Amino acid sequence: MPSNYPPLTAAFLRHQTELRQFLVRRVNCSDTAADLLHDTFLHIADYPDQRQIANSRAFLYRVAGNLALDYLRGQSRRQTWDGGELDDEWPCPSPPPEHCVQGWQQWQAVEIWLRGLPPTHRQTLYLHRLHGRTHRQIAAELQVSERHVEYLLSRTGKWLAETGLGDG
C-alpha cells in the first residue's frame, strides 16, 4: 500500500473487512453495512488533524458504530411512525371538535331525560341496559312481575322515542 495515503485512509484500508463485519453484526444487513462502511470512509477521508488521532482503529470503529446507531434509530422511528409524509390531508384519528361538542350536548340531553324519569322506570332501565339483567332477574330484585318489568321498559322506550334522543 502506498505510503502517501492520509493516516485514517490507510487505517481504513487495513481494517475495512473487519469494519464491514462489525457493521453487518450491528445492522443485520450486508447491503446496509456496505453503505455504512462507505459513509464511514466519507467521514474520515477529509478529517482534519488526522495525525493527532492516537488510535486510528478505535476511531474508525467509533465513527462506524455511531453511523450504525444513527441508522438503527432512524429505522426505529420509521417503524414507530409507520406512515408516509405528513401533510394537511393526513387523517386524524380523533373526531373533529364539532362532533365532540355535539356528542357532549347529546349526553347532557340524555342525562336530563334520565333524571326526569320516574324512579322505578329509571332503575329498571339501568338494571336492564347497564347491568345486563334479564326481565326475570329485574322482577325478582324489584319484587314485581315480569309483565310489569316489560311494561316499564316498553313505556320508557316509548318516552325515549318521543324525545328523538334514541335516533342515532
VORO-457985 format. One record per residue: x, y, z of N, C-alpha, C in turn; residue number from 1. Coordinates in Angstrom, 1 decimal. Example, Ala and Ser with C-alpha at 12.3 -4.5 7.8 and 13.67 -1.06 7.14 Angstrom:
<sites>
<site <13.2, -5.7, 7.8>, <12.3, -4.5, 7.8>, <13.2, -3.3, 7.8>, 1> <site <12.8, -2.2, 7.1>, <13.7, -1.1, 7.1>, <12.9, 0.0, 7.9>, 2> 
</sites>
This chain:
<sites>
<site <0.9, -1.2, 0.0>, <0.0, 0.0, 0.0>, <0.9, 1.2, 0.0>, 1> <site <0.6, 2.2, -0.9>, <1.5, 3.4, -1.0>, <1.4, 4.1, 0.3>, 2> <site <2.5, 4.8, 0.7>, <2.5, 5.5, 2.0>, <2.0, 6.9, 1.8>, 3> <site <1.5, 7.3, 0.7>, <1.1, 8.7, 0.5>, <-0.4, 8.9, 0.9>, 4> <site <-1.0, 7.8, 1.4>, <-2.4, 7.9, 1.9>, <-2.4, 8.7, 3.3>, 5> <site <-3.4, 9.5, 3.6>, <-3.5, 10.0, 4.9>, <-3.7, 8.9, 5.9>, 6> <site <-3.3, 9.1, 7.2>, <-3.3, 8.1, 8.2>, <-4.6, 7.4, 8.4>, 7> <site <-5.7, 8.1, 8.4>, <-7.0, 7.5, 8.6>, <-7.4, 6.6, 7.4>, 8> <site <-7.1, 7.1, 6.2>, <-7.4, 6.4, 5.0>, <-6.6, 5.1, 5.0>, 9> <site <-5.4, 5.1, 5.3>, <-4.5, 3.9, 5.4>, <-5.1, 2.9, 6.4>, 10> <site <-5.5, 3.4, 7.6>, <-6.1, 2.6, 8.6>, <-7.4, 2.0, 8.1>, 11> <site <-8.2, 2.8, 7.4>, <-9.5, 2.3, 6.9>, <-9.2, 1.1, 5.9>, 12> <site <-8.2, 1.3, 5.0>, <-7.9, 0.3, 4.0>, <-7.5, -1.0, 4.7>, 13> <site <-6.7, -0.9, 5.8>, <-6.2, -2.0, 6.6>, <-7.4, -2.8, 7.3>, 14> <site <-8.3, -2.0, 7.8>, <-9.4, -2.6, 8.7>, <-10.8, -2.7, 8.1>, 15> <site <-10.9, -2.4, 6.8>, <-12.2, -2.3, 6.2>, <-13.0, -3.6, 6.2>, 16> <site <-12.3, -4.8, 6.1>, <-13.0, -6.1, 6.2>, <-13.6, -6.3, 7.6>, 17> <site <-12.8, -6.1, 8.6>, <-13.4, -6.3, 10.0>, <-14.4, -5.2, 10.3>, 18> <site <-14.3, -4.0, 9.8>, <-15.3, -2.9, 10.0>, <-16.6, -3.3, 9.4>, 19> <site <-16.5, -3.9, 8.2>, <-17.7, -4.4, 7.5>, <-18.4, -5.5, 8.3>, 20> <site <-17.7, -6.4, 8.8>, <-18.2, -7.5, 9.6>, <-18.9, -6.9, 10.9>, 21> <site <-18.2, -5.9, 11.5>, <-18.8, -5.3, 12.7>, <-20.1, -4.6, 12.3>, 22> <site <-20.2, -3.9, 11.2>, <-21.4, -3.3, 10.8>, <-22.5, -4.3, 10.4>, 23> <site <-22.1, -5.4, 9.8>, <-23.1, -6.4, 9.5>, <-23.8, -6.9, 10.8>, 24> <site <-22.9, -7.2, 11.8>, <-23.5, -7.6, 13.1>, <-24.4, -6.6, 13.7>, 25> <site <-24.0, -5.4, 13.6>, <-24.8, -4.3, 14.2>, <-26.2, -4.1, 13.5>, 26> <site <-26.2, -4.1, 12.2>, <-27.5, -3.8, 11.5>, <-28.2, -4.9, 10.8>, 27> <site <-27.6, -6.1, 10.9>, <-28.2, -7.4, 10.3>, <-28.5, -7.3, 8.9>, 28> <site <-27.7, -6.6, 8.1>, <-27.9, -6.5, 6.7>, <-26.6, -6.1, 6.0>, 29> <site <-26.2, -7.0, 5.1>, <-24.9, -6.7, 4.4>, <-24.9, -5.5, 3.5>, 30> <site <-26.0, -5.3, 2.8>, <-26.1, -4.1, 1.9>, <-26.1, -2.8, 2.7>, 31> <site <-26.8, -2.8, 3.8>, <-26.8, -1.6, 4.7>, <-25.4, -1.4, 5.3>, 32> <site <-24.8, -2.5, 5.7>, <-23.4, -2.4, 6.2>, <-22.4, -1.9, 5.2>, 33> <site <-22.6, -2.3, 3.9>, <-21.7, -1.7, 2.9>, <-21.9, -0.2, 2.7>, 34> <site <-23.2, 0.2, 2.8>, <-23.5, 1.6, 2.7>, <-22.9, 2.4, 3.9>, 35> <site <-23.0, 1.8, 5.1>, <-22.4, 2.5, 6.2>, <-20.9, 2.5, 6.2>, 36> <site <-20.3, 1.5, 5.7>, <-18.8, 1.4, 5.5>, <-18.4, 2.5, 4.6>, 37> <site <-19.1, 2.7, 3.5>, <-18.9, 3.8, 2.6>, <-19.0, 5.2, 3.3>, 38> <site <-20.1, 5.3, 4.0>, <-20.3, 6.6, 4.8>, <-19.1, 6.8, 5.8>, 39> <site <-18.7, 5.7, 6.4>, <-17.5, 5.8, 7.3>, <-16.3, 6.4, 6.6>, 40> <site <-16.0, 5.9, 5.4>, <-14.9, 6.4, 4.6>, <-15.1, 7.9, 4.3>, 41> <site <-16.3, 8.2, 3.9>, <-16.6, 9.6, 3.6>, <-16.3, 10.5, 4.8>, 42> <site <-16.7, 10.0, 6.0>, <-16.5, 10.9, 7.2>, <-15.0, 11.0, 7.5>, 43> <site <-14.2, 10.0, 7.3>, <-12.8, 10.1, 7.7>, <-11.9, 10.6, 6.6>, 44> <site <-12.3, 10.6, 5.3>, <-11.4, 10.9, 4.2>, <-10.8, 12.3, 4.4>, 45> <site <-11.6, 13.3, 4.7>, <-11.1, 14.7, 4.8>, <-11.0, 15.2, 6.2>, 46> <site <-10.9, 14.2, 7.2>, <-10.9, 14.6, 8.6>, <-9.6, 15.4, 8.9>, 47> <site <-9.8, 16.6, 9.5>, <-8.6, 17.4, 9.8>, <-7.8, 16.9, 10.9>, 48> <site <-6.5, 17.2, 11.0>, <-5.6, 16.8, 12.0>, <-5.6, 15.3, 12.3>, 49> <site <-5.5, 14.5, 11.2>, <-5.5, 13.0, 11.3>, <-4.3, 12.5, 12.1>, 50> <site <-3.2, 13.2, 12.1>, <-2.0, 12.7, 12.7>, <-2.2, 12.8, 14.3>, 51> <site <-3.1, 13.6, 14.7>, <-3.3, 13.8, 16.2>, <-4.1, 12.6, 16.8>, 52> <site <-4.7, 11.8, 16.0>, <-5.5, 10.6, 16.5>, <-4.6, 9.5, 16.9>, 53> <site <-4.6, 9.2, 18.2>, <-3.7, 8.2, 18.8>, <-4.0, 6.8, 18.3>, 54> <site <-5.3, 6.4, 18.3>, <-5.7, 5.1, 17.9>, <-6.6, 5.1, 16.7>, 55> <site <-6.1, 5.0, 15.5>, <-6.9, 5.2, 14.3>, <-8.0, 4.1, 14.2>, 56> <site <-7.6, 2.9, 14.6>, <-8.6, 1.7, 14.5>, <-9.8, 2.0, 15.4>, 57> <site <-9.5, 2.4, 16.7>, <-10.6, 2.7, 17.6>, <-11.5, 3.9, 17.1>, 58> <site <-10.8, 4.9, 16.5>, <-11.5, 6.0, 15.9>, <-12.5, 5.5, 14.8>, 59> <site <-12.0, 4.6, 13.9>, <-12.8, 4.1, 12.8>, <-14.0, 3.3, 13.3>, 60> <site <-13.8, 2.5, 14.4>, <-14.9, 1.8, 15.0>, <-15.9, 2.8, 15.6>, 61> <site <-15.4, 3.8, 16.2>, <-16.3, 4.8, 16.8>, <-17.2, 5.5, 15.7>, 62> <site <-16.6, 5.9, 14.6>, <-17.3, 6.5, 13.5>, <-18.3, 5.5, 13.0>, 63> <site <-17.9, 4.3, 12.7>, <-18.8, 3.3, 12.1>, <-19.9, 3.0, 13.0>, 64> <site <-19.6, 2.8, 14.3>, <-20.6, 2.5, 15.3>, <-21.6, 3.6, 15.5>, 65> <site <-21.2, 4.8, 15.4>, <-22.1, 6.0, 15.5>, <-23.0, 6.0, 14.3>, 66> <site <-22.5, 5.7, 13.1>, <-23.3, 5.7, 11.9>, <-24.3, 4.6, 12.0>, 67> <site <-23.9, 3.4, 12.5>, <-24.8, 2.3, 12.6>, <-26.0, 2.7, 13.6>, 68> <site <-25.6, 3.3, 14.7>, <-26.6, 3.7, 15.7>, <-27.6, 4.7, 15.1>, 69> <site <-27.1, 5.7, 14.4>, <-28.0, 6.6, 13.7>, <-28.9, 5.9, 12.8>, 70> <site <-28.4, 5.0, 12.0>, <-29.2, 4.2, 11.1>, <-30.3, 3.4, 11.9>, 71> <site <-30.0, 2.7, 12.9>, <-30.9, 2.0, 13.7>, <-32.0, 2.8, 14.4>, 72> <site <-31.6, 4.0, 14.8>, <-32.5, 4.9, 15.4>, <-33.5, 5.4, 14.4>, 73> <site <-33.0, 5.7, 13.2>, <-33.9, 6.1, 12.1>, <-34.9, 5.0, 11.8>, 74> <site <-34.4, 3.7, 11.7>, <-35.3, 2.6, 11.4>, <-36.4, 2.5, 12.5>, 75> <site <-36.0, 2.7, 13.8>, <-36.9, 2.6, 14.9>, <-38.0, 3.6, 14.8>, 76> <site <-37.6, 4.9, 14.4>, <-38.6, 5.9, 14.3>, <-39.5, 5.6, 13.1>, 77> <site <-39.0, 5.1, 12.0>, <-39.8, 4.8, 10.9>, <-40.8, 3.7, 11.2>, 78> <site <-40.4, 2.7, 12.0>, <-41.3, 1.6, 12.4>, <-42.4, 2.1, 13.3>, 79> <site <-42.0, 3.0, 14.2>, <-43.0, 3.5, 15.2>, <-44.0, 4.4, 14.5>, 80> <site <-43.4, 5.2, 13.6>, <-44.3, 6.2, 12.9>, <-45.2, 5.5, 11.9>, 81> <site <-44.6, 4.6, 11.1>, <-45.4, 3.7, 10.2>, <-46.3, 4.5, 9.3>, 82> <site <-45.9, 5.5, 8.6>, <-46.7, 6.2, 7.7>, <-45.8, 6.9, 6.7>, 83> <site <-46.5, 7.6, 5.8>, <-45.8, 8.3, 4.8>, <-45.5, 9.7, 5.3>, 84> <site <-45.3, 10.6, 4.3>, <-45.1, 12.0, 4.7>, <-46.4, 12.6, 5.3>, 85> <site <-46.2, 13.4, 6.3>, <-47.4, 14.1, 6.9>, <-47.7, 15.3, 6.0>, 86> <site <-49.0, 15.5, 5.8>, <-49.4, 16.7, 5.1>, <-50.8, 17.1, 5.7>, 87> <site <-51.5, 18.1, 5.1>, <-52.8, 18.5, 5.6>, <-53.9, 17.5, 5.3>, 88> <site <-53.6, 16.5, 4.4>, <-54.6, 15.5, 4.1>, <-54.5, 14.3, 5.0>, 89> <site <-53.6, 14.3, 5.9>, <-53.4, 13.1, 6.8>, <-54.6, 13.0, 7.7>, 90> <site <-55.2, 11.8, 7.8>, <-56.4, 11.7, 8.6>, <-56.1, 11.7, 10.1>, 91> <site <-56.8, 12.4, 10.9>, <-56.6, 12.4, 12.3>, <-57.6, 11.4, 13.0>, 92> <site <-57.1, 10.5, 13.9>, <-57.9, 9.5, 14.4>, <-59.0, 10.1, 15.4>, 93> <site <-58.8, 11.3, 15.9>, <-59.7, 11.9, 16.8>, <-60.9, 12.5, 16.0>, 94> <site <-62.1, 12.5, 16.6>, <-63.2, 13.2, 15.9>, <-63.0, 14.7, 15.8>, 95> <site <-63.6, 15.3, 14.8>, <-63.5, 16.8, 14.7>, <-64.1, 17.4, 16.0>, 96> <site <-63.7, 18.6, 16.3>, <-64.2, 19.3, 17.5>, <-65.7, 19.4, 17.5>, 97> <site <-66.3, 19.7, 16.4>, <-67.8, 19.9, 16.4>, <-68.5, 18.6, 16.7>, 98> <site <-67.9, 17.4, 16.4>, <-68.5, 16.1, 16.7>, <-68.4, 15.9, 18.3>, 99> <site <-67.3, 16.3, 18.8>, <-67.1, 16.2, 20.3>, <-68.2, 17.1, 21.0>, 100> <site <-68.4, 18.3, 20.5>, <-69.4, 19.2, 21.2>, <-70.8, 18.6, 21.0>, 101> <site <-71.0, 18.1, 19.8>, <-72.4, 17.5, 19.6>, <-72.6, 16.3, 20.5>, 102> <site <-71.6, 15.5, 20.6>, <-71.7, 14.3, 21.5>, <-71.9, 14.7, 22.9>, 103> <site <-71.2, 15.7, 23.4>, <-71.4, 16.2, 24.8>, <-72.8, 16.7, 25.0>, 104> <site <-73.3, 17.5, 24.0>, <-74.6, 18.0, 24.1>, <-75.7, 16.9, 24.1>, 105> <site <-75.5, 15.9, 23.3>, <-76.4, 14.8, 23.3>, <-76.4, 14.1, 24.7>, 106> <site <-75.2, 13.9, 25.2>, <-75.1, 13.2, 26.5>, <-75.8, 14.1, 27.6>, 107> <site <-75.6, 15.4, 27.5>, <-76.3, 16.2, 28.5>, <-77.8, 16.1, 28.4>, 108> <site <-78.3, 16.0, 27.2>, <-79.8, 15.8, 26.9>, <-80.2, 14.5, 27.5>, 109> <site <-79.5, 13.4, 27.3>, <-79.8, 12.1, 27.8>, <-79.8, 12.1, 29.4>, 110> <site <-78.8, 12.8, 30.0>, <-78.8, 12.9, 31.4>, <-80.0, 13.6, 32.0>, 111> <site <-80.4, 14.6, 31.3>, <-81.6, 15.4, 31.8>, <-82.8, 14.5, 31.6>, 112> <site <-82.9, 13.8, 30.5>, <-84.1, 12.9, 30.3>, <-84.1, 11.8, 31.3>, 113> <site <-83.0, 11.2, 31.6>, <-82.9, 10.1, 32.6>, <-83.3, 10.6, 34.0>, 114> <site <-82.9, 11.8, 34.4>, <-83.3, 12.4, 35.7>, <-84.8, 12.7, 35.7>, 115> <site <-85.4, 12.9, 34.6>, <-86.8, 13.2, 34.6>, <-87.7, 11.9, 34.6>, 116> <site <-87.1, 10.8, 34.5>, <-87.9, 9.5, 34.5>, <-88.3, 9.2, 35.9>, 117> <site <-89.5, 8.6, 36.1>, <-89.9, 8.1, 37.4>, <-88.8, 7.1, 37.9>, 118> <site <-88.6, 7.1, 39.2>, <-87.5, 6.3, 39.8>, <-87.6, 4.8, 39.4>, 119> <site <-88.8, 4.2, 39.4>, <-88.9, 2.8, 39.1>, <-88.5, 2.6, 37.6>, 120> <site <-88.9, 3.4, 36.7>, <-88.6, 3.3, 35.3>, <-87.1, 3.4, 35.1>, 121> <site <-86.5, 4.4, 35.8>, <-85.0, 4.6, 35.7>, <-84.3, 3.4, 36.2>, 122> <site <-84.7, 2.9, 37.3>, <-84.0, 1.8, 37.9>, <-84.1, 0.5, 37.0>, 123> <site <-85.3, 0.3, 36.5>, <-85.5, -0.8, 35.6>, <-84.6, -0.7, 34.3>, 124> <site <-84.5, 0.5, 33.8>, <-83.7, 0.7, 32.6>, <-82.2, 0.5, 32.9>, 125> <site <-81.7, 1.0, 34.0>, <-80.3, 0.8, 34.4>, <-80.0, -0.7, 34.6>, 126> <site <-80.9, -1.4, 35.3>, <-80.7, -2.8, 35.6>, <-80.6, -3.6, 34.2>, 127> <site <-81.5, -3.2, 33.3>, <-81.6, -4.0, 32.1>, <-80.4, -3.6, 31.1>, 128> <site <-80.2, -2.3, 30.9>, <-79.3, -1.8, 29.9>, <-77.8, -1.7, 30.4>, 129> <site <-77.6, -1.3, 31.6>, <-76.3, -1.1, 32.1>, <-75.7, -2.4, 32.8>, 130> <site <-76.6, -3.1, 33.5>, <-76.1, -4.3, 34.2>, <-76.5, -5.6, 33.5>, 131> <site <-77.2, -5.5, 32.4>, <-77.5, -6.7, 31.5>, <-78.4, -7.7, 32.2>, 132> <site <-79.2, -7.3, 33.1>, <-80.1, -8.2, 33.8>, <-81.3, -8.6, 32.9>, 133> <site <-81.8, -9.8, 33.1>, <-83.0, -10.2, 32.3>, <-84.2, -9.7, 33.0>, 134> <site <-85.3, -9.8, 32.3>, <-86.6, -9.4, 32.9>, <-86.9, -10.1, 34.2>, 135> <site <-86.6, -11.4, 34.2>, <-86.9, -12.2, 35.4>, <-86.0, -11.8, 36.5>, 136> <site <-84.8, -11.5, 36.3>, <-83.9, -11.0, 37.4>, <-84.3, -9.7, 38.0>, 137> <site <-84.7, -8.8, 37.0>, <-85.2, -7.5, 37.5>, <-86.5, -7.6, 38.3>, 138> <site <-87.4, -8.5, 37.8>, <-88.6, -8.7, 38.5>, <-88.4, -9.2, 39.9>, 139> <site <-87.4, -10.1, 40.1>, <-87.1, -10.7, 41.4>, <-86.5, -9.6, 42.3>, 140> <site <-85.6, -8.8, 41.7>, <-85.0, -7.8, 42.6>, <-86.0, -6.7, 43.0>, 141> <site <-86.9, -6.3, 42.1>, <-87.8, -5.2, 42.4>, <-89.1, -5.7, 43.1>, 142> <site <-89.2, -7.1, 43.1>, <-90.4, -7.7, 43.7>, <-91.7, -7.3, 43.0>, 143> <site <-91.6, -7.4, 41.6>, <-92.7, -7.1, 40.7>, <-92.8, -8.3, 39.7>, 144> <site <-93.9, -8.3, 38.9>, <-94.0, -9.4, 38.0>, <-93.1, -9.1, 36.7>, 145> <site <-92.8, -10.1, 36.0>, <-92.1, -10.0, 34.7>, <-92.9, -9.1, 33.8>, 146> <site <-94.1, -9.3, 33.8>, <-95.0, -8.5, 32.9>, <-94.9, -7.0, 33.2>, 147> <site <-94.8, -6.7, 34.5>, <-94.6, -5.3, 34.9>, <-93.3, -4.7, 34.4>, 148> <site <-92.2, -5.5, 34.5>, <-90.9, -5.1, 34.0>, <-91.0, -4.8, 32.5>, 149> <site <-91.7, -5.7, 31.8>, <-91.8, -5.5, 30.3>, <-92.6, -4.2, 30.1>, 150> <site <-93.6, -3.9, 30.9>, <-94.4, -2.7, 30.7>, <-93.5, -1.5, 31.0>, 151> <site <-92.7, -1.5, 32.1>, <-91.9, -0.4, 32.4>, <-90.8, -0.1, 31.3>, 152> <site <-90.2, -1.1, 30.8>, <-89.2, -1.0, 29.8>, <-89.9, -0.5, 28.5>, 153> <site <-91.0, -1.0, 28.2>, <-91.8, -0.6, 27.0>, <-92.1, 0.9, 27.0>, 154> <site <-92.7, 1.3, 28.2>, <-93.1, 2.7, 28.4>, <-91.9, 3.6, 28.3>, 155> <site <-90.8, 3.2, 28.9>, <-89.6, 4.0, 28.9>, <-89.1, 4.2, 27.5>, 156> <site <-89.1, 3.1, 26.7>, <-88.7, 3.1, 25.3>, <-89.5, 4.0, 24.5>, 157> <site <-90.8, 4.0, 24.7>, <-91.7, 5.0, 24.0>, <-91.4, 6.4, 24.3>, 158> <site <-91.2, 6.7, 25.6>, <-90.8, 8.1, 26.0>, <-89.5, 8.5, 25.3>, 159> <site <-88.6, 7.6, 25.3>, <-87.3, 7.9, 24.6>, <-87.5, 8.2, 23.1>, 160> <site <-88.3, 7.4, 22.5>, <-88.6, 7.6, 21.1>, <-89.3, 8.9, 20.8>, 161> <site <-90.1, 9.3, 21.7>, <-90.8, 10.6, 21.6>, <-89.8, 11.8, 21.7>, 162> <site <-88.7, 11.6, 22.5>, <-87.8, 12.8, 22.6>, <-86.9, 12.9, 21.4>, 163> <site <-86.7, 11.8, 20.6>, <-85.8, 11.8, 19.5>, <-84.4, 11.5, 19.9>, 164> <site <-84.1, 11.3, 21.2>, <-82.7, 11.0, 21.6>, <-82.3, 9.6, 21.2>, 165> <site <-83.2, 8.7, 21.0>, <-82.8, 7.4, 20.6>, <-82.4, 7.2, 19.1>, 166> <site <-82.6, 8.3, 18.3>, <-82.3, 8.2, 16.9>, <-80.8, 8.4, 16.8>, 167> <site <-80.1, 7.6, 16.0>, <-78.8, 7.7, 16.0>, <-77.9, 7.8, 15.0>, 168> 
</sites>
